[in-house]
Amino acid sequence: MEMMMMRLQWGGRSVLLTRMYLRTLSTTLALLAVVPAVAQVIDPEKHIQKYGYHETETGRTGVRTFKHNGQASPATMAALKKAIAELPKEASVRSTCNSIISNDKERLAEEQRLAKQPITINVSLADFGSTDATIACALKVKRNKKVSTELLYIKLGGEGVYYVTVEPD
């Protein structure tokens, strides 16, 4: 695997950065730029059009899926969770979030099978809501004994389905 490295001059010091670090840093900065002081729900389509996607695939039905994974500070995560808590709740949105969780559980079960050390991962729905064409799901994820929150924003847009996942940094 080829590893791209970049040397950055900062305050008279030379810092060597890897591609992975640069990608994580740019994603975090992008999320911070998208989330204003008063948090609002992220529009996945606009976010991916502006910052790009990390993964794309075409499903059996021919619908293209775009995925962007990002990280946010604890303060930003709290503001985003609060925004999701204030969204209107509908049974169909809960159903959509639950079906995403069951798909994630299948993916995580495969990861567990491939892992050299057994890991325990549980995912549950903590909160949900929708605004306009965006569905937002707040998921509680337990990996071994560590519990964290992941936020998922989904939108069916002009070119396919857009997913933005936000995890704590």
C-alpha positions in Angstrom: 0.0 0.0 0.0 1.5 3.3 -1.1 1.5 5.9 1.6 1.5 9.5 0.6 3.4 11.8 3.0 3.5 15.6 3.1 6.0 17.8 4.9 4.4 20.9 6.5 6.4 23.9 7.8 4.7 25.2 10.8 6.3 27.8 13.2 9.8 26.9 12.1 9.2 23.2 12.6 8.9 20.6 9.9 6.0 18.2 10.4 5.5 15.0 8.4 1.8 14.2 7.7 0.4 11.0 6.2 -2.5 10.8 3.8 -4.7 9.3 6.5 -4.0 12.1 8.9 -4.6 14.7 6.2 -7.9 13.1 5.3 -9.1 13.0 8.9 -8.0 16.5 9.5 -9.7 17.8 6.3 -12.9 15.9 7.2 -12.9 17.3 10.7 -12.3 20.8 9.4 -15.0 20.4 6.8 -17.5 19.3 9.5 -16.6 22.2 11.7 -17.2 24.5 8.7 -20.6 23.0 8.0 -21.8 23.1 11.6 -22.5 26.7 12.6 -22.5 27.9 16.2 -26.2 27.1 16.4 -26.2 23.5 15.1 -28.6 22.4 12.5 -29.1 19.2 10.6 -26.5 18.4 8.1 -27.8 18.1 4.5 -25.9 15.0 3.2 -26.3 15.9 -0.5 -24.9 19.4 -0.1 -22.2 18.2 2.3 -21.0 15.6 -0.2 -21.2 17.9 -3.2 -19.1 20.4 -1.3 -16.5 18.1 0.4 -16.7 14.9 -1.7 -17.3 11.3 -0.7 -15.1 8.6 0.7 -16.9 5.7 -0.7 -19.5 5.1 -3.5 -21.3 2.0 -4.8 -24.1 1.1 -7.1 -26.8 -1.2 -5.7 -28.6 -4.0 -7.4 -31.4 -1.6 -8.4 -28.9 0.8 -10.0 -29.2 3.5 -7.4 -25.8 5.0 -6.6 -24.8 5.5 -2.9 -22.4 8.2 -1.8 -20.8 7.9 1.7 -18.8 10.5 3.7 -17.4 9.7 7.1 -16.3 12.4 9.4 -15.3 13.2 13.0 -16.4 16.1 15.2 -15.4 17.5 18.5 -17.4 16.7 21.7 -19.0 20.2 21.6 -20.1 19.8 18.0 -21.4 16.3 18.6 -23.5 17.6 21.5 -24.9 20.4 19.3 -25.7 17.9 16.5 -27.4 15.5 18.9 -29.4 18.3 20.3 -30.5 19.3 16.8 -31.6 15.7 16.1 -33.5 15.6 19.4 -35.5 18.6 18.3 -36.6 17.1 15.0 -40.1 15.9 14.4 -40.5 12.1 15.0 -42.3 9.8 12.6 -42.7 6.1 12.7 -41.4 5.7 9.2 -38.2 7.5 10.1 -37.7 5.1 13.1 -38.3 2.2 10.8 -35.7 3.5 8.4 -33.1 4.0 11.2 -33.8 0.5 12.5 -33.3 -1.1 9.1 -30.0 0.8 8.8 -29.0 -0.6 12.2 -29.8 -4.1 11.1 -27.7 -3.6 7.9 -24.9 -2.2 10.1 -25.1 -5.2 12.5 -24.6 -7.6 9.5 -21.6 -5.6 8.4 -20.2 -5.5 12.0 -20.8 -9.2 12.3 -18.6 -9.7 9.2 -15.9 -7.4 10.7 -16.0 -9.5 13.9 -15.6 -12.7 12.0 -12.6 -11.3 10.1 -11.0 -9.7 13.2 -8.0 -11.6 14.7 -9.2 -10.7 18.2 -12.8 -11.1 19.0 -14.6 -7.9 19.5 -18.1 -7.2 20.8 -20.1 -4.6 18.9 -23.7 -3.6 19.7 -25.7 -0.9 17.9 -29.0 0.7 19.1 -31.1 3.6 18.1 -30.8 6.5 20.6 -32.8 9.2 18.7 -34.1 10.0 15.3 -35.9 12.6 13.3 -36.4 14.1 9.9 -36.5 17.5 8.2 -37.3 18.2 4.6 -35.8 15.2 2.7 -33.1 14.4 5.3 -33.4 11.6 7.9 -31.2 11.8 10.9 -30.4 8.9 13.2 -28.4 9.0 16.5 -26.9 5.6 17.2 -25.3 4.3 20.4 -22.4 2.0 19.5 -20.8 -0.2 22.0 -17.4 -1.6 21.0 -16.1 -4.0 23.6 -16.7 -1.8 26.7 -16.5 1.6 25.1 -19.8 3.4 24.3 -20.0 6.2 21.8 -22.5 8.0 19.7 -22.5 8.0 15.9 -24.8 10.3 13.9 -26.1 9.3 10.5 -27.7 11.7 8.0 -29.4 10.2 4.9 -31.0 11.8 1.9 -32.3 10.6 -1.4 -31.0 13.2 -3.8 -30.7 13.9 -7.5 -27.9 11.4 -8.2 -28.6 8.8 -5.6 -28.6 8.2 -1.9 -26.3 10.4 0.3 -25.0 9.2 3.7 -22.9 11.3 6.1 -21.7 9.6 9.2 -20.3 11.7 12.1 -18.3 10.1 14.9 -16.6 11.7 17.9 -12.9 12.5 17.5 
